[in-house]
């Protein structure tokens, strides 16, 4: 946050001292948590449903395990690629809007200044109060551009490494989640028995994951845990039931 540091250096010593002593405890890892939630949630649910479906079709544990590992690998690649493209799209959108805003500040500065005034007026700031702010921004094109990007368009500058980090986080989270339903099949040759242990292990994992997710997202942890487990249970039950029906 270089811009914030420069701003603090321009403050009066007394105000700067107050800011230095005050540490705000805000959660700032929202994007990483979102990627982990996406990866683990799908990783637990999809292989779980697949394993249950194959077990319902009387497949052996080795077949369930082979198919499950293949699905986890394919799912991790697919989900990771999806995360990469999504983050890349956000960065491309930001850069396009940044270029457009730069051109507008140069070609139609009066219009852009009027937009600054309109934005500040929406916060209840009077004309005689926002006038000096508008003039100060016009003297600092970079600050003016940053202001327009954030307050007019609601866009934050993305981390250039965000796309790669997002892809890796989602893919790893998917693998970690996807392995859980398959663990019983590694040790129990009979798929009909392994699926029972898989259900227990996965539902416990879903409950824990849902609880932790609720803590991070601000939702009620217990409700989040029950909802997450219910979704996984419905998906696996549907897959198992359909497999049984078609196999018979």
URBEL-V641459 format. One record per residue. N is the residue number from 1. SS is DSSP state (alpha for helix, beta for strand, coil for the rest). PHI is phi in radians with two decimals (* if undefined). Layout:
<<N	SS	PHI> <N	SS	PHI>>
//
This chain:
<<1	coil	*> <2	alpha	-1.09> <3	alpha	-1.08> <4	alpha	-1.14> <5	alpha	-1.12> <6	alpha	-1.09> <7	alpha	-1.11> <8	alpha	-1.13> <9	alpha	-1.13> <10	coil	-1.53> <11	coil	-1.34> <12	coil	-1.10> <13	alpha	-0.92> <14	alpha	-1.13> <15	alpha	-1.20> <16	alpha	-1.11> <17	alpha	-1.13> <18	alpha	-1.12> <19	alpha	-1.17> <20	alpha	-1.16> <21	alpha	-1.45> <22	coil	-1.76> <23	coil	-1.99> <24	coil	-1.48> <25	coil	-1.73> <26	coil	-1.71> <27	coil	-1.42> <28	coil	-2.07> <29	coil	-1.86> <30	alpha	-1.05> <31	alpha	-1.18> <32	alpha	-1.13> <33	alpha	-1.10> <34	alpha	-1.04> <35	alpha	-1.13> <36	alpha	-1.12> <37	alpha	-1.08> <38	alpha	-1.06> <39	alpha	-1.15> <40	alpha	-1.18> <41	alpha	-1.03> <42	alpha	-1.22> <43	alpha	-1.10> <44	alpha	-1.32> <45	alpha	-1.41> <46	alpha	-1.17> <47	alpha	-1.08> <48	alpha	-1.07> <49	alpha	-1.13> <50	alpha	-1.08> <51	alpha	-1.10> <52	alpha	-1.13> <53	alpha	-1.11> <54	alpha	-1.16> <55	alpha	-1.15> <56	alpha	-1.14> <57	coil	-1.57> <58	coil	1.11> <59	coil	-1.29> <60	coil	-1.35> <61	alpha	-1.06> <62	alpha	-1.13> <63	alpha	-1.18> <64	alpha	-1.04> <65	alpha	-1.15> <66	alpha	-1.10> <67	alpha	-1.13> <68	alpha	-1.15> <69	alpha	-1.13> <70	alpha	-1.10> <71	alpha	-1.17> <72	alpha	-1.08> <73	alpha	-1.12> <74	alpha	-1.14> <75	alpha	-1.13> <76	alpha	-1.10> <77	alpha	-1.15> <78	alpha	-1.11> <79	alpha	-1.16> <80	alpha	-1.09> <81	alpha	-1.10> <82	alpha	-1.09> <83	alpha	-1.13> <84	alpha	-1.10> <85	alpha	-1.15> <86	alpha	-1.12> <87	alpha	-1.16> <88	alpha	-1.13> <89	alpha	-1.11> <90	alpha	-1.11> <91	alpha	-1.14> <92	alpha	-1.13> <93	alpha	-1.11> <94	alpha	-1.08> <95	alpha	-1.15> <96	alpha	-1.14> <97	alpha	-1.19> <98	alpha	-1.09> <99	alpha	-1.10> <100	alpha	-1.13> <101	alpha	-1.18> <102	alpha	-1.04> <103	alpha	-1.13> <104	alpha	-1.19> <105	alpha	-1.11> <106	alpha	-1.41> <107	alpha	-1.53> <108	coil	-2.30> <109	alpha	-1.08> <110	alpha	-1.15> <111	alpha	-1.13> <112	alpha	-1.14> <113	alpha	-1.12> <114	alpha	-1.12> <115	alpha	-1.18> <116	alpha	-1.07> <117	alpha	-1.06> <118	alpha	-1.13> <119	alpha	-1.09> <120	alpha	-1.16> <121	alpha	-1.12> <122	alpha	-1.13> <123	coil	-1.58> <124	coil	1.46> <125	coil	-1.46> <126	coil	-1.31> <127	alpha	-1.04> <128	alpha	-1.21> <129	alpha	-1.58> <130	alpha	-1.49> <131	alpha	-0.97> <132	alpha	-1.09> <133	alpha	-1.17> <134	alpha	-1.07> <135	alpha	-1.13> <136	alpha	-1.16> <137	alpha	-1.16> <138	alpha	-1.14> <139	coil	-1.45> <140	coil	-2.23> <141	alpha	-0.98> <142	alpha	-1.17> <143	alpha	-1.13> <144	alpha	-1.09> <145	alpha	-1.11> <146	alpha	-1.07> <147	alpha	-1.08> <148	alpha	-1.16> <149	alpha	-1.12> <150	alpha	-1.44> <151	alpha	-1.66> <152	alpha	-1.54> <153	coil	-1.73> <154	coil	1.19> <155	coil	-1.98> <156	coil	-1.79> <157	coil	-1.12> <158	coil	-1.34> <159	coil	-1.20> <160	coil	-1.06> <161	coil	-1.66> <162	alpha	-1.05> <163	alpha	-1.05> <164	alpha	-1.17> <165	alpha	-1.08> <166	alpha	-1.10> <167	alpha	-1.06> <168	alpha	-1.16> <169	alpha	-1.12> <170	alpha	-1.12> <171	alpha	-1.10> <172	alpha	-1.13> <173	alpha	-1.10> <174	alpha	-1.13> <175	alpha	-1.10> <176	alpha	-1.07> <177	alpha	-1.25> <178	alpha	-1.20> <179	alpha	-1.23> <180	alpha	-0.99> <181	alpha	-1.16> <182	alpha	-1.58> <183	alpha	-0.98> <184	alpha	-1.04> <185	alpha	-1.25> <186	alpha	-1.31> <187	alpha	-2.07> <188	coil	-2.04> <189	coil	-1.12> <190	coil	-1.46> <191	alpha	-1.13> <192	alpha	-1.10> <193	alpha	-1.44> <194	alpha	-1.07> <195	alpha	-1.13> <196	alpha	-1.14> <197	alpha	-1.17> <198	alpha	-1.08> <199	alpha	-1.08> <200	alpha	-1.11> <201	alpha	-1.09> <202	alpha	-1.23> <203	alpha	-1.12> <204	alpha	-1.11> <205	alpha	-1.11> <206	alpha	-1.15> <207	alpha	-1.11> <208	alpha	-1.11> <209	alpha	-1.08> <210	alpha	-1.10> <211	alpha	-1.12> <212	alpha	-1.11> <213	alpha	-1.05> <214	alpha	-1.09> <215	alpha	-1.13> <216	alpha	-1.38> <217	alpha	-1.58> <218	coil	1.56> <219	coil	-1.45> <220	coil	-1.17> <221	alpha	-0.99> <222	alpha	-1.16> <223	alpha	-1.11> <224	alpha	-1.08> <225	alpha	-1.11> <226	alpha	-1.17> <227	alpha	-1.12> <228	alpha	-1.11> <229	alpha	-1.15> <230	alpha	-1.12> <231	alpha	-1.07> <232	alpha	-1.10> <233	alpha	-1.15> <234	alpha	-1.12> <235	alpha	-1.09> <236	alpha	-1.21> <237	alpha	-1.13> <238	alpha	-1.11> <239	alpha	-1.11> <240	alpha	-1.11> <241	alpha	-1.11> <242	alpha	-1.12> <243	alpha	-1.11> <244	alpha	-1.08> <245	alpha	-1.13> <246	alpha	-1.26> <247	alpha	-1.20> <248	coil	-1.26>>
//
